[in-house]
């Protein structure tokens, strides 16, 4: 397990064509070029924002192959390979490794509310099937499963390729709990509140904001590591303001729809979401109003980033 992950990674949308909602490879390549040009240090395909649960097996292979072949080792590519059926998650994980992914991001088996032992056995099967790093993905808001710090430490101790976690439980103290329970071995990626998470020991940030403000979302972690906490807080406040507007329209999780609409605002159209998610077009005037308000904040972020990079 030679690859090391560090910094702020975009968890990317999956572009679809407007008419048939097929995977839009041309749009995906253009999107990846944008991420590379901006300097994003890593990217994650087929996460929650990437609508992984709507992707069929042929599309999955096409998407992963496009990421790996186009990025060609310039930054790490992590692939979401979760599935509630353990053999399918194992198959997706093996396939991603065979196609050249640098790592995996994996939710526990969702919907069933599994026991700790069931979660452990699920990750044991995946860990034994691959040699590349596995990033656990703790997102109880959408998965209905919350992995405790003790369970995370148990898996970190048992599986040599489990050394990362995206921690999105909305319990800020969990960052420190995981680090302490694993004796500092587990590398925590913040799923929210990046400044506070960094101060508690997080080594990176997995976020959907890179889909439309990639410079700010990538650079905020660099700014933190430069010791410029106050500057990072200025960036975080504007990102929080964007998040608040998105939450008005979708209290649980609206980042797929709005990330795609805002990517188009940023000059990189990627189509709309697949059912059952509400499309941006169906949001009507309220959706357009929210995007207009967010666009103002995006411009403010550009001005702020210009100032911070000149400092």
C-alpha positions, 0 to 999 in steps of 0.5 A: 500500500504505497499510495499516500492520500493527503489534502482536499479531494473533490467527491465528483459528480457523474455527468449525464447527457441532457436527453437520455441521461447516459454517462457523458464521457466528453463532459467528464473528461472536460470536468477532469481537465478543469480539476487538474488545471485548478490543482485539486490534489485528488478526486473521488468517483462514484461517491454519494455526490456521484450518484453511485447508487444509480450507476449500472455495472457497464457504466461503472466500468466506463466511468472508472476506466475514464478517470484512470486513463485520463488522469494517468497518475497525475493525482490519486483516483479513489473509487466508491465501491460500496454495495449492500451485498458483500459479494457485489462490493467485493466485485466492484472493489476488485474491478476498480483495482484491476482498472487502475484505481489508487484507492477505494472509498467504501460505505458500510452495508447500508439500509440493513442497520448491520451489527458491528460484526457484520460491518467488520466481516463486510470490510474483511471480505473487501480488504482481503480481495484488494491490496490498494488503500481503503477509505472507510466512509462513515455517513450515517445521515444517508447510510443509516449506519454509524461506525463508532471510533472503537469499530473503526480502530478494530478494523484499522488494527485488523486490516493493513489496507484500511488506513483512511476514513471519511468522517461525516457523522456530524459529530466533530469530536469523532475525529479525535476519538478515531485518532486516539482509538487507533493510536494515531494510525487511522488517517481521518478525512473531514467530511464537514467543518474542515477547519475544526477537523484539521485542528483536531488532527484530520489529514484531509478533506473530502467535499462536494464543493470542488464540483463548482469552487475547486480552487477554494475547496482545494486550497483551504487545506493548504492554507490550514497547513501553512498555519493561516487559520484565520484565512482558512476561516474566511474561506470556510465562512463563505463555503458555509453560507453556500451550504446553508442555501443548499440546505434550504432546498434539500435539508438532508442532502441536496449536493448532487442537484446543486453541485451540477447546476453550480458546475454549469454556472462555473462553466462546466455543464455536467447535465442533471441528476437521475431519478428519484432525485429532483432535477434542477429544472423541477426546482423551478424559480426557487432553485434558480433563486438559490443558484443566483444567491450562491453565484454571488458567494462564488464570486466573493470566494474568487475575490477572496482567493485572489487576495489570499494567494497574493498574500 
